């Protein structure tokens, strides 16, 4: 049985859905610890201001509830029934604030095609190119599509396929090196490395401190990743 | 008693006026009478010469000797013509000309013995010079001064003398005069200007029947007026010259193509022939027995209808419009009886008849023609004044009737029923515009009607005109046309035509069969096409059914998208809840409360889905949003207001009390609707008739709602204390018989989602039944 964690961010209560998901996961040999974060729910007034999602409150609440938790997968609902924030924009904010930075993400929606259609339709123009009138996507539209492509979003799904795809992803065990490192460090936050690093920056820090450092600094993260791999290879190589 | 005495009439000299100028009141009629007398005297030529204050009418007729003058000319009211002895000497005469011998048997133009007094009309002095057409005849001259008869009316007519002289045969004035009579009328009673002379000429044109090929065997009238020669020379046509021969205007010779009808009662009065000809083509000719009463004989009525083209041709040739020329003239034995036909004289009532049916009748402006009374027809008498037409008697009246009903009417029928089928026909001088099935069909009908009577024989018809076998005609021919053609063919009794008609019938039947076959094939083709379309459509539908699940390219409206969104959420929740419930039961891992909780959640979601369908059409309901920012107070007010629309069977009375409260927040309208439904349902089950909802703001961010009814209230067991009051919201606990125990729990869960709470206050708080307090923050 493999152990996995996931988080579902949806304005609707997902208790029943999660209950079923966990059961299905077990049937697939996955011990799933699935949480939910009801951003936009009318009952969750702690993260709302005047009925609208307050990002600052969201971060505070998230840190409060999910501190030190790593998620193998985070599923975002596209439509949080908010006038200002969609699931994608939430992802962007999370990324900017280095929250669940290394966790793979999926976005699901009740009417997925419309997400993309809407971006295209709202940003489509007509221009004369070489004496011919041709359609083109303006800069704003490109930015939004690029945005969809970036931010480590693995997939865009229809709501009906969400749970099955979550299980599929978890089963395939798609994890980034960064996530593995981060999860491992956070498992034993109080431990320390021997001072055997070439890069002396990493000497003396606790696992937790290091995890934080790595999550917040990409260049440090890359240096550490490189060092760890080299060290491991060095360690495992037969002595000549 | 004295014995009988013999007395005798005396005749006043005034008789001259009575039978002269007072009777002949028209100068032209006077000239006509004198010309007629010349004709009756076997003249070939009459010359009318105008001199200053003198008219000379000279003819080359048989002339008179002194015996003739005494016994005939001076014998007033005696007509040798009438007595039949006028030409008794002819057979003994040296008139060896064959034509003249034929003329001996002719009928006279004048017969009353008073025509000579026409001279009195024209002038007060007459010098008659005459020479009989026999060898060694004398040149006799009579001089009459008509004024002598006017001096004293007490003078006896017979006492007024006329001067006679016998002139020398060598008289230079008459050296070329062979035979005939010369009337020199002087001291003219009226002036003769050029216009009048021309009018005389035009009248003389019609004097002689212009419709005959050789009228009156070549009788000729000439006018001489030297004074007018200078004016004549500038004229364009001879007809506008005073000098010259009075044209024998022969209508047929003009070759103007018209439509004409000829109605003839033969010489013996046995048969009547009617012929209709259109622009040179005989349309039909019929014959029937003459059953006129009184019996007429030797009558011809010939009418010409001038269409636009014909009228134009007439004007061009004659230099005068046909309407001004005249209309229907009457001729008796070759000489015209005025004023029939003159412009402005509608003796036959044609114009008044036309006003009754303007578009289907002809008036005097549309017709030219003549009525000929030939031979011995004594019942047709001219009125003595010679300008009033014929005496109105039975014969005359019948003649007019035949003109109208048997001649004109038939001409009109042809025009209106056949010619008028094509508007262009009136501009044509041929029948090309009538070469179509509509016109030909009308023609067949016309002829068929004409010969409908058994007593009528169809003598002739133009077979070419009746030919409908041309390809372009046959396609539109119908069965009736063929039937008519066959009946006409039978009557016509023409072998060739019958063969042609039979062939036409055969071709028609063939075409009919072909048409029928084509129609059947066409119908079959249409049916087959429809069937094919139907099959294709079914196939398409079948394909659509099969492709429905694969294709997902349908585009949805925004409302539809919203519905899909809600349905997905709701149905997934229901499905997962049921799955979880199922699993619990299977694994024997359930408690009653857990089961009820799951079932409550399922019910709530299904009620929400149901709610969407009921309030989807309400304005401002956002289908794509479960939660929206709105004023809860206003939503409740509006929901209650439309409750009866949503649940038509509802009989509850609602009383809403709002203390100027409001609560704007984000909440699920569907959840609120379900909450209200459950509360109302509870009240109904408790037997309530009235519900009161009172809303008050406890604070700016808190809304209190008191929900009360007048039902039987909550059982006392639930009212013991606060704890027992809470029990009512537990799953499985029901306050009414038949209740599920889910409703109030759903209400609490629904309110929780919108940061609301509910508690039971008790019975008889506001109304007789239960009262709940809801607080929403």
Interface residues (C-beta under 8 A of the other chain):
Chain A: X11 X12 X13 X16 X17 X19 X20 X23 X40 X41 X42 X43 X45 X48 X50 X51 X52 X79 X81 X110 X111 X113 X114 X159 X160
Chain B: X552 X556 X561 X564 X565 X566 X568 X569 X572 X573 X576 X577 X579 X580 X583 X598 X601 X624 X625 X626 X627 X628 X629 X664 X665 X666 X667 X668 X752 X753 X754 X755 X777
